[in-house]
Amino acid sequence: MIPSIILTNKEQELGHLVVIVTKFSKLPAGIFNAAEKTYLKGQVETLKQDVVSFNRLSYWVYVYFIKDEKDRSKRLEESRKAGDKVAGFLNAQKAARVALFDPEGKSDEVLAFAEGMVLGSYQFLKYKKDREKENTLETIEIYTNMPEEAGEEETRITRLNILLDSVARCRDLINEPNSFLTATVFSKEVEKMAVESGAKSEVLNKQKLTALKMGGLLGVNLGSHEPPTFTVMEWHPAGAKNKKPIVLVGKGVVYDTGGMNLKPGDSMLNMKDDMSGAAAVAATLYAIAKARLPIYVVGLMPATDNRPGEKALVSGDIITMHNGMTVEVLNTDAEGRLILADALSYATQYDPSLVIDLATLTGASVRAIGKFGAVAMQAKAAKELETLKSSGYEVYERLVEFPMWDEYGEQVKSDLADLKNLGPPEAGMITAGKFLEQFTAYPYIHLDIAGPAFIEKRDAYRGQGGTGFGVRLLFDYIQKIAGTGV
């Protein structure tokens, strides 16, 4: 359960309260006495505190001073982090409800604060018997004394609630162990999300995948006792602003052992997260459909586990992909690009205006930029990537662009087949992207989300474990395309 956000212009009953202002002089009258104001001034001006709390015995009052930061994206991010901090205090106090008072009409910062509270309150407790530390916050009421803005704010809050629910669903999928979340179960979960949101879905089973000659997905699945799936989720509303769809493709390796090139040591520990891209695509489609955004969007999610079974691929094997190209498999732990390649080839039938894939694809991307953003590459989609980067700063899921130079493509050519699935040790995230580009003939953006998709230590509102990276990014981007971002 995550808290819900509501808007109200009714006077608040006594209860937990957060006052959000830009500076001390903007504090509303009637809330703090003279002694409290003196204390507040000292905390802000001398100790440079941005969150100050008052214990009123039966409830708490917090003041958040919005950072004096010219960069809007950083200012919103600081507001999210402050919201996460206050949510932690309130959950520790077993609070169920809190009101956010916005006396200055700083709706962007207040909504970001509420967003941080909700995302920071997320927990994955499905397998916990002892729930003593379960978060209690249920409702965040945003109080504004500016009723002329209420209509616009209601729309924004409705969309925000949908988006945050979608992120939580994405995190749930990522945090599920493979003992539950097989490729088949993943597809069933996506089908449920499609029904709830009003989107369409179809699951291609192993028999259909064989008929479609999806050698990449079928090849990776050879060592598994569980069948692969390929889930299609589609939102095609009447009056859509685009005739050609935007196609989102997500890597869905529900567990990655490395196959016959078995991962060493602890490298396998969190490999349940190797389907984070597919989870993000499913959750994004859910959010778009639930919000009824007027954009035609298709999600493609190939799914399997990667195991060293008796029939598993071995180094040197050559497989034939969906588009007829042959691939020499040099390393079975470079499996994600094989299943994505089939999906990217399959996307061609939609004549897409743009295809974006998300994948926890390479350790090279993590070594390059860490957990603070995702590696991005593009072919024939420079303008689209700039817009996506803008969304990345808006929601603070930032993108770092790497080149798609032809020289990198030469490094994935094989002497025995059309391609090989592994380049040299250097620039592994780029050669992986260049491999995938060979299966595209449309505007294409590749996002390697291996760094930020799953984190082992809590990072503010991103929590611990699956972060849901990509859902907020793509939803903001689709809103921009739809022209409905408000």
Secondary structure as GFF3:
##gff-version 3
##sequence-region A 1 486
A	DSSP	beta_strand	4	8	.	.	.	ID=ss1
A	DSSP	beta_strand	17	21	.	.	.	ID=ss2
A	DSSP	three_ten_helix	24	26	.	.	.	ID=ss3
A	DSSP	alpha_helix	34	41	.	.	.	ID=ss4
A	DSSP	pi_helix	42	46	.	.	.	ID=ss5
A	DSSP	beta_strand	51	55	.	.	.	ID=ss6
A	DSSP	beta_strand	60	65	.	.	.	ID=ss7
A	DSSP	alpha_helix	72	92	.	.	.	ID=ss8
A	DSSP	beta_strand	97	101	.	.	.	ID=ss9
A	DSSP	alpha_helix	107	121	.	.	.	ID=ss10
A	DSSP	beta_strand	139	143	.	.	.	ID=ss11
A	DSSP	three_ten_helix	147	149	.	.	.	ID=ss12
A	DSSP	alpha_helix	150	175	.	.	.	ID=ss13
A	DSSP	alpha_helix	183	197	.	.	.	ID=ss14
A	DSSP	beta_strand	200	204	.	.	.	ID=ss15
A	DSSP	alpha_helix	206	211	.	.	.	ID=ss16
A	DSSP	alpha_helix	215	221	.	.	.	ID=ss17
A	DSSP	beta_strand	229	235	.	.	.	ID=ss18
A	DSSP	beta_strand	246	250	.	.	.	ID=ss19
A	DSSP	beta_strand	252	256	.	.	.	ID=ss20
A	DSSP	three_ten_helix	265	268	.	.	.	ID=ss21
A	DSSP	three_ten_helix	271	275	.	.	.	ID=ss22
A	DSSP	alpha_helix	276	290	.	.	.	ID=ss23
A	DSSP	beta_strand	297	306	.	.	.	ID=ss24
A	DSSP	beta_strand	318	320	.	.	.	ID=ss25
A	DSSP	beta_strand	326	328	.	.	.	ID=ss26
A	DSSP	alpha_helix	336	346	.	.	.	ID=ss27
A	DSSP	three_ten_helix	347	350	.	.	.	ID=ss28
A	DSSP	beta_strand	354	359	.	.	.	ID=ss29
A	DSSP	alpha_helix	363	369	.	.	.	ID=ss30
A	DSSP	beta_strand	374	379	.	.	.	ID=ss31
A	DSSP	alpha_helix	382	395	.	.	.	ID=ss32
A	DSSP	beta_strand	399	401	.	.	.	ID=ss33
A	DSSP	alpha_helix	406	410	.	.	.	ID=ss34
A	DSSP	beta_strand	419	420	.	.	.	ID=ss35
A	DSSP	alpha_helix	428	437	.	.	.	ID=ss36
A	DSSP	beta_strand	444	448	.	.	.	ID=ss37
A	DSSP	beta_strand	454	455	.	.	.	ID=ss38
A	DSSP	three_ten_helix	460	462	.	.	.	ID=ss39
A	DSSP	beta_strand	465	466	.	.	.	ID=ss40
A	DSSP	alpha_helix	471	482	.	.	.	ID=ss41
###
